[in-house]
Structure formats: C-alpha cells, structure tokens
C-alpha cells in the first residue's frame, strides 16, 4: 500500500467544500443524484447560500459528506495508485465503500440518505455528541456510566466522542471541564451516533444492506477497513453487517489509522470536507505526510502530491 484515503464524517461541512469537485463534468452524475435526494436542491447551492445550521441537519449533512469523497475519488481516479487502503469516519465509512469500489457510487449516495432517515426516525430530540480531549479512558467510562451515555468514537491521543441526551451532554461537559479536560465541545450534530440509542436504526439499515449487490468489479489491491474494529473487509456481506452495526456501536478510529500504517501506507489523503482526519493522522504519525483535499487550490496540485508519494513507494 502507498496511500491511505480517509473519508470524512459530519461536522466540517462548509461553504467552499465543493470548490474542487463541483464544476467537474466527471462528477456531474453524482451531483445530479444528490440533487434528487435533496428534493431538487443542488448541493452546491445549499452550501453556498444556506446557513451552516441548514447543511448540518443530519440527512442533508450525511448526503453532503458522502457526495464529496465520492466526487473527489471520481476526479482523482487516474492519479490514485493501484494499491490503497481506505477508511471512513462515521458516515464517511459508507463513502469509503464507494471510494474503494465495493459499492456503486450512485447507489452509495442513496444508501446515505436511507441511513440518515433510519437514524432520524429513532433519534430523540436533543440527542447529540460531545467531544472531550485530555481525560483517560477510565475517566471517560466513568462519565458515561454516571450520565447514561456511551463512547461513540475513540480517536487518538485521549480524544473521545460521547453520545447521549441533551441533559447528559450538558452534565458531562460541566463535569469534564471540572476534571481539567483539555477541550470540551458540543458538536453540531443531531443524533447520538454510534451508541446503543440507535440500535433500531442499525437493524433497519442492515435489512436494507442485505439486499445490496456488490459493484460490478471490485478493484484488486484495495483494502477497505471496518470502522468498529479497524480490520479489513474480506467478505462483502459480513462487511455490510459491520457497516450497519457501526450506527450503534463505537467507532475505533485510532485503530483504523493504525491499520492504515500497518498496511504500509506512506501518505494519508483526506477527501473532505474539512481537515480533521488528516490533522489527527499527522499528529499521531508525524513521520507520514498527511493532507486534505481542502488544503489544495487545484486538483492538479492534489494529483502532483499523490504522484510524489506514490513514486516514493514504487517498487520498480
């Protein structure tokens, strides 16, 4: 493997997120499909003209955050090396299935909309996620136990996403600050993703996924990682089962980054939106270059960066 491709989750949508992908004809069909899923509203218009609150709504956000990496992968197809490892953060894991060629890209967008609808149907008003950095796992477990919450995502360097009700998040934020946590932030999401509160959504999504067929030809030498344990997806339907379970189980993102490195990746490229994943990778693995699509002004710049690190790992 020479390149680890990271597909972002929700929370980093922004008005310029489609700057490099939005006008490219090769991504046109993806934007048309997203427009249909968004009730006829063009996603490029939504991020340019609507307020941030509008495009952070769960269904809109999940569609936008699935569209961006799929569009980027379509445009970078000729530049991406044959041997890659692909991992996705939260809803980004669904996008990763499309980027890795295990699911058709158009189909993947439809699944993103269905996933969001299943989650919204069972989510309680006020549910959400809290980011806490700088407390031990033991301290985090205690917080969750006291407030009937759960760990949603385990990031590197003692950074955690915690999911629960509005009251639980508020109480945990106060307590975490009193425990001298380095950073405490309530995230702009509307569901307690990756916690048992969404177990019914996992079941509904699993019923949908068992009827999905693989893409016509899954590319060889592409390793796709499962978010709940960081292991490679070998069996198609077992992998889809884990993808459904991920809605209500902890995402072990630190394990996914470690698995990328163990797979031989010598560079990380985040497809966006945002730079959160590439910054995490750079902090945890400082000797491995890490960039995001959002760091570049042109697609040609992205392609040149990929070519540089792919050449360094070319065995010829």
Buried (B, 14 or more C-beta within 10 A) or exposed (E): BBBBBBBBBBBBBBBEBBBBBBEBEEBEBBBEBBBEBBEEBBBBEBBBEBEEEBBBBBBBBBBBBBBBBBBBBBBBEEBBBEBBBBBBBBBBBBBBBBBBBBBBBBBBBBBBBBBBBBBBEBBEEBBBBBBBBBBEEEBBBBBBEEBEBBBBBBBBEBBBBBBBBBEBBBBBBEBBEEBEBEEBEBBBBBBBBBBEBBEBBBBBBBEBBEEBEBBEEEEEEBBBBBBBBBBEBEEBEEBBBBBBBBBBBBBBBBBBBBBBBEBBBBBBBBBBBBBBBBBBBBEBBEEBBBBBBBBBEEBEBBBEBBEEBBEEBEEE
